[in-house]
């Protein structure tokens, strides 16, 4: 019997979850190979859950009976179709209990139980699972701040009652956000959306896969649906006016691109498609008479833990460097602090960080109570080792006053009295990360003149040019700078604030020793 023909008409609707990618697509193996064997089996069991079964339906014995004559014969396939969903669940439960390689699981998925292809929903779940398994190396994230649009209503917006509008940012609701962003980009971009709640961090993941408009390109290659450059990840932290994006930077405004790009190629390249989606994000979160825009925060990192610590709902957003001792409750709180008295006095602060309080803070009483006879006695020659230890103690005290707890490998978040009242299911999704926030790269552009006679400004345009660029790279740049200061390689008394982590940024422009703040963060 001849294969039934189908008619495909262009549509502005989003791509359905049940849209299948052929199982023989080579990039599917690469996407699944990033996961471990345990994560693969857990992911398959999640596909077989009743809530996901409609969009992730496997190939069963009933489908083999109903197959057409032109389709591939199942007799040549080494994997027998399962009789039911329950039987298939038992198969993967046995795979989870016994040892083996992940290639065995991948072959069974693509050649056996999902031989008819994986759906877009399954591919999205696999990508998000990889991010959750590797929150520090999965992607490079850029933190963006959601602020009121000051161009329409002035620099500070006010509500009807006179309160500041910046304190009433929109609440994120997953289904409403997806519906609004679909209305914004549907005439230009065809997309698939997937939203998921993190099981270990107070985050909500939104995965957006974009392709060209069906009115311009009605047919797409199967490899286009697995292209990583067409995927945009958005992460919404709880109770914070920030959005974490997988894009390295905010695309250029639309009017600058349309003036230099022909209208025909506006929706052909991937960069333009991603720019259209990024422009639609603040519009989807806006409300009537309350418009918002995205503002860069000069923070780009691979770790979601670092983003939550520096641009999250916690106390450490603007309390880094020397001020981190107050955010982490290392020193004794003030009388107006509503927290429980679980911190320590200032005198015990060095011992809290592994220092000796008697050496870091010498007692003046012992000096004043020296006997007169000892003053008249000739002093012994100075001991070089004692002088070195004194200078080291002084340097460590200065490091503590400049860095605080920033850069300490054993830094712990402050204790919260409300955490004990949370249920286990709620606490798992609202617990802040306990790892030390780390920056893998710190890029600095200095605009100070190298010599007193040199001019840092361009004589033609009058704009200030960069005279020197510095890039620090490593697993934890701030911890490395702190260790160099501890060894005496860096003079800690002359270190600027951006080297101690006080600014909490990964890139900055420095002029006259201070960070330059502009529209780009």
N, C-alpha and C positions, 0 to 999 in steps of 0.2 A: 504494500500500500504506500502511496506517495506521502511524503511529509506534508502536514498541514501548513499552509502559508499563513502568515500573520501580517497585519497591517499596523505599522508604528506611526503614530502621529505626534508631532512635537507638542509638548505641554510645559507649562510653567510650574507645575507641581514639583515637589521635592522627590528625590529618588526613594522608592519604597525600600523598606527593610528586607523584603523578600527577593530583591534583585540579586540574581546569582552570578557569580564569577566562575568560569569553567575551572574544574579541578586540576586540569593539566597546565594551568598558568604557572610559569616558573617562579614568579614573585610570591605566590602563596606559600611555597615551601620556605622561602626566606623569612616571611613574616612569622610563620609558626616556629621556625627553628630558633628564634630569639628567646623563646620561653623554655623553661626547664621542663623536665618530664612531669614533675609534680604539678606545676602550673598548667601544663597542657591537659592533664587528666581532670583537674579541677575545672578548667574552662569548659571541657566537653560536658561534664556533669551539669555545669551551669546552662549550657545550651539545651540539655535534655530536661531542664526544669519546666514545670507547667507554665510559668510566666513567659518563658522565651521559646516555647516549643513551636508556636505558630510561625515565628520568623526564622527558626533554626531547625526546621524539620529534616530528619535524616532520611536515608534511603532504606526502606523496609521491604519485606517480602511481598507486600501488597503492591508496591510500586513496580517490582519485577514482573508480576503477572500482567499488569496493565501497560507494560512497555510496548512500543511500536516495533514493527518488523525491521525498520531501518536503524533502530538503535543497537548499541553494542550488546553482544551476547554475554550474559552473566556467567556462563559456564567457564569462560576463560579468566574470570576474576578469581584470585585466591581467597577472597573474603566473601563468605556467605552473608546475604542480607539477613538482618535480625527479624525475628517474627513480631516483636512488639517493642514499645519504648521501654517497658520494664526490663525486658531481656537485655536490651542494649545498655541500660544503666548498670546491670549486674556485670556486664563485660568490662566496663571501664572502672567499676569498683574493684574488680579483681586486678586490673592493671595497676591501680593505685597501691594495692597491698603488696604486690610482688615487685622485685627489682627488675631493671631492664634499661634499655636506651630510649631516648626520646624519638629516635628515627622510627622505631616500631610503632609508636603512637601516631606519628605524622603520616606514615604509610597507611595505617588503618583508617585515618580520617579522610584522606584525599582519594585513596583507591577503593575504600570499602564503604564505610557508613555514610560518607558525603561524596560519593562518586559523581553525583549530579551537580556538584559545585557548592561553594560556600557563598552565603548571602553577605550583603553589605553589613548587616547587623553582626554577623559572626566575626567578620574582619575587624570591625570597630571594637568589639569586645576584646579581641586578641591584642590590639594595639594599646588599649587602656590598661589591660592586665600587665603588659610589659612595663608601662610607666609606673604602675603601683609596685611591681617587683623591683624596679630600679629607680627610686625617686631621686637619686643623686647623679645618675649618668644617663638617664633616658633621653632627655632633650635639653636644649639650652633655652631658658625661659627669660622673658623680659617683663618686668613689673611695670604696669601702667596704672595711673591713678584716675579715678572717675571724679571729675570736678564739674561744678556748674559752668555753663557756657557764659563767660563774662563778656563776650562780644555783643550779645544781644541785650543784656540787662545790667551792664556795668560790672565793675570789679567785684562787688559783693552784692549778692541777691538777698532779698528779704521776703519773708512770708507775710501774709496778711496781718498776723499778730506781731510783726516786728522782729521775729526770731531769725537767726541766720539760716539760710537755705542749705548751706553746706552740711549742717547737722541732720538734714532729712534726705539723705541720699536714697535712691530707689531700692526697694527690697528685691532680691533676685528670686524669681520663680521660674523654674526650668521650662515648663510647657508654655508659659506666657512669653518667655524670652525667645524660644524657638519659633513660635508663631509670628512674633513681631519681626524677627530678623528674616524670616521667610518672605514676609510681605515686602521687605525692603530690597532684597536681592533677587527675587524670583524673576523679574523681567529680564535680568542680565545674566544671571548665573544659575545653573542647575546644581543642587547640592543634596547631600545626605547628612542627616543630623543624628547624633547619638549622645545621650546624656547619662552620666553615671556618678554615683556617690562613692567617694573613697571610703574604704573600710578601715584605714589606719590613720588618716589625717583629716582635719576639719576642712575638706575641700570638696568641690563639685566639678567634675570634668565634663567639658563639652567638646566633642569631636565633630568637626565640619569638613566634609569631603566635597570639593568643588570641581566641576567640569565646565566646559564651554556651553554656551546657550544652545539648546536643541534646535533653535530656529536657524542657527548658523552651521552647526555640526550635528546633524541628526543621528549619526552613528559614531560610536566610540569603540576603540580597540579594547579588548579585555585587559591589556596591560595598563591602560589609563586609569582603571579603577583601583590599582594597587600602587600608583605613583605617590611616593611620600611627599613630593613637592606640592601636591594638590590637597594636602591635609593640613588643617589649622586646628591647633589645640588651644582651648581657652579654659582656664582654671579660675574658679570663683571661690575665694576663701570666705569663711563664715564671719559675719559682722565686721567687715573691713571694706573700705572704699577703694579696693585695688582689684585688678584683673591681671592674671599671669598669662602671657601669650607666648606661643612657640615661635612667633616672628621675632627676628633680632631687633627690628626697629619699626616704627610707625611709617607706613608708606607715605609718599608725597601727596599733597592735596590734589584733588581731582582736577582743578582748573589748571595747574601747572602741567599735568600730563596731557590734557586735551589740547593744549596750545601747541605742543611739539609732536604729538602723535596723530597720525591720520585717524579719522573716525572709524574706519573699517577694522583697524587692528586693536580696538579698545578692549575687546573681550577674547583675544586670541592667545596672549601670553599668560603664563601662570602668575607672574608678578602683578599684572593688572587685576586678575581675578582675586588674588589675595587682598589687594588694596580695596576692592569693592566690598569685600566682607568686613574688613577692618573699619571702613567708613560707616558701615551699617550697625556696628555694635553699639556705639553711644546713642544712635537713633532708636534702636530697639529698647534701650533702657530708659529713654526719655518719656516724659508725660506732657500733656498740654500745659503750656506756660512754664514748664520746668525742663529745660534742655540741658544736656550734659555733654561733655567731651572727654576724650582720653588725653592725659598728660603724662609724658615720660617721667620716670623717676631716677634715671641714670643707674639702674641696677639690672644687670644681666648675669645670670648664673645657671648652673646645671642642677643645683640642688633645690628641691621644693622645701626642705627644712630651712634653708637659708632665707628663702623668700618669706616663709611664715614668720621667721624671727625678725627680719628687717622690714617687711612690708606686710604685716598680718594683723590679727586682732589682739596681739599681746602687748606687753608693756615696753618692748625693746625697739619700737619703730624709730623713735628719735632719742633713745637713751643708750648710746653706744660709747665706746671709748671710756673716758673718765667717768661718765654718768651711768655706766652699766652696773656699778655697785649698788645704785639705788633701785634700778629695775629688777635686779636679781635678788634684792633683799639681803645683801651681804652685810651692810651696816645697819645700825639701829634706825628705825623709822622715826619720823617726826610725830609730834603730838596730834596732828590732824590726819594721820594715816589710819584708814579704817581697818587695816589688816591686823591679824592676830600678832602678838609680840613673839614671833618665831625667829627673828633675825638676831644678830649679835651686836655688841657694842663696837664702836669704832676702834678701840684699843685692841680688839681681838681680830681685826680684819686681816692683818698679815698671816696669822696662824690659820685662818680659814682657807687661805690660798697656799698653804704649805710653807710659810715663812716662820721664823722665830720672832715672836713679838718683843722679846727682850733685846734682840740685836737690831731689829728694824726701828724700834722706838726707844732710844736710850733714855734712862731715867735721870732727870735733872737733879732729883733729890740726892742721889748718891754723889754727884759732883759737888754740891754745895756743902755736904757734911764731911768733907775731907779735913783731917786733923791738921793743925798748924805745923806740927813737926814734919809731917810728910811734905809740906810745901817747901820747907827750908832745906830738905835733903836734896842732894844732886840727882837730877833725873837720869835714868839709864839711856843709852843710845836707842834711837827709834828702831823698832823691829820692822823690816820690810814686809814680812808676811802679815803683820798686824795692820800695816798701812793699806795693803792690798785688800784685806778683808773689810776694813772700814770703808774704802771706796766702793767695794762691791755691795755692801749693805746700803750705802747711800744711793747707789745706782738702782738697786732693786726697789727701794722705797720710791724713787722717782718714777720707775716703770709702773708701779702700782697706781701712782697718782695720775699717770697719763693714759694707761691702757685699761685700768680697772680689771674687770673679768674678761674683756674682749681678748681673744687669742688664747685663753686658757683651755687646755684639752679636757679638763675635768669640770667645765662650766655646766651648771645645772640650772634649770628654770626655777623661778620662785614658786614656793608652795602656795597652793590656793585652798582656802578653807571650804570652798564650795565643791571641790572635786569629789569629796567623800560622799556627797549627797546624790551624786549621779548614779543612775543604774548602770550595770555593766554594758548593756547594749548601747547606751547613750555615750558613755565615757570613751568607748572605742573610737567614736567618730569625732569627738570634741577634744581629745587630749592633744596638747601641744607637743611638738617634737622635743626630745631631750638631748639631741646632739648639738654640738657647738656649731653655730653658723659659720660657714667658711666661704671665702671668695677664691675662685680659681684664677682670676685675672683682674688686675687693676691697671687701667689705662689712664694716664695723666697727661694733659696738654698744658704746658707752661707758656704763658703769654708775657712773662717779664723779660725785659731786655737783658741780653747776655752781658753787655758792657754798658757803663753809664752813658756812652755816646751813641749807642745803637738805638734805633727807633723800632718799637714793636708794631707800629701801625703801617699799613700799606699806603705809600704816598699817593697812589692813584685813586683808590677807593676810600681810604680813611678807616678801613676796618682793621681791627686788631688781629694780627697774625700769630700763629703758634711758633714760638722760637725753639722749643724743645719738647719732645714727646718721650714719655717714660712708660714702659710696660713691665709689670711684675706678674709672673706666672708661677703657678705651683698648686699643690693640693690645698693649701691654706695660706694665702699671702699674708694676712694680718698676723697669724701665728708665727710665720717665718720672720717677719719684721720684728716681732717681740723677742724672738730668740736671738736675733742679731743685736738688738739693744741690750739684752741680758749678758751677752758675751762682750759687750763694749765696742762692737764694730760700728754701731750707730750712736751718735750723741743724742740721747733721749730728750735732753732739755731743749734741743733745737728742732725736734721732729714736729712737722705740722700736723694738724688735726686729721687730715685725710690719710696720713700714714698710720695712725693709731686706730683706724676703724670708726672714729667718731662720726664721720659723715654718713657711713652706711651706704656707700655707692661703689660701683665697679668702674665708673668712668667719670672724669671731672675735668673741668677747665679751670686752671689756677691763675689768678692775677693778683699781684701784691700779697702773695701768701694766703689768699682766701679763695674759696670756690666761687666761681661766677655762676649765678643763677639766672637762667633765661627761660624762654618758652620750651626749650628742649630738656629741661631738668637740670 
